[in-house]
Amino acid sequence: MSAFGEFIRRERQARCMTQRELAWRLRTTKRVVGSWERGERAPNRVNADKLFRWLLSAPSHLSLGRTPRLGFIERAVSHKEGTA
């Protein structure tokens, strides 16, 4: 599993969400979320934007006293597009 995938899984689980629930919130499929978590795919720009918004709006980082590390998403998208 990639560091990015591990990050998404950890953040999702911290919010007590299933892959299906996260997929519903991001308007994608459980299969896509699973492929991100396994490190098989990186999100495209549209899905990366949805992930940013979800991470910033979801309360788990506030209740745990930490800030989400969004650099993982930026690096994953940049790598996918060959701009890293």
C-alpha positions in Angstrom: 0.0 0.0 0.0 1.2 3.5 -0.8 1.6 6.2 1.8 -1.2 8.1 0.0 -3.5 5.1 0.2 -2.7 4.5 3.8 -3.4 8.2 4.5 -6.8 8.0 2.8 -7.7 4.8 4.7 -6.6 6.2 8.0 -8.6 9.4 7.5 -11.7 7.5 6.4 -11.5 5.1 9.3 -10.9 8.0 11.8 -14.3 9.2 10.6 -15.9 5.7 11.1 -16.7 5.6 7.4 -16.8 2.7 5.0 -15.3 2.9 1.5 -18.9 2.9 0.2 -19.8 5.9 2.4 -16.8 7.9 1.3 -17.5 7.0 -2.3 -21.0 8.3 -1.9 -19.8 11.6 -0.4 -17.3 12.1 -3.2 -19.8 11.0 -5.9 -17.5 8.1 -7.1 -17.5 4.4 -6.6 -16.4 2.1 -3.8 -14.0 0.5 -6.3 -12.3 3.8 -7.0 -11.8 4.5 -3.3 -10.5 1.0 -2.8 -8.0 1.5 -5.7 -6.7 4.7 -4.1 -6.3 3.0 -0.7 -4.4 0.1 -2.3 -2.2 2.5 -4.2 -3.3 1.2 -7.6 -4.6 4.6 -8.8 -4.3 8.2 -7.8 -7.2 10.6 -8.0 -7.7 12.8 -11.0 -8.0 16.6 -10.4 -11.7 16.5 -9.9 -11.6 13.8 -7.3 -8.5 15.3 -5.7 -10.5 18.5 -5.2 -13.4 16.5 -3.7 -10.9 14.8 -1.3 -9.5 18.2 -0.3 -13.0 19.5 0.5 -13.9 16.4 2.4 -10.8 16.4 4.5 -11.2 20.1 5.4 -14.9 19.8 6.2 -14.8 16.5 8.1 -14.4 17.1 11.8 -11.9 14.3 12.8 -8.8 16.5 12.4 -10.4 19.1 14.6 -11.4 16.7 17.4 -8.0 15.1 17.4 -6.2 18.4 17.5 -4.3 17.9 14.2 -4.4 19.2 10.7 -4.9 16.9 7.7 -1.7 16.4 5.7 -3.0 17.4 2.3 0.4 17.3 0.6 -0.2 13.5 0.0 -3.0 14.4 -2.4 -1.0 17.0 -4.2 1.9 14.7 -4.7 -0.3 11.8 -5.9 -2.0 13.9 -8.4 1.2 15.5 -9.6 2.8 12.1 -10.0 -0.2 10.8 -11.9 0.0 13.7 -14.3 3.8 13.4 -14.7 4.5 16.8 -13.2 6.4 15.6 -10.1 
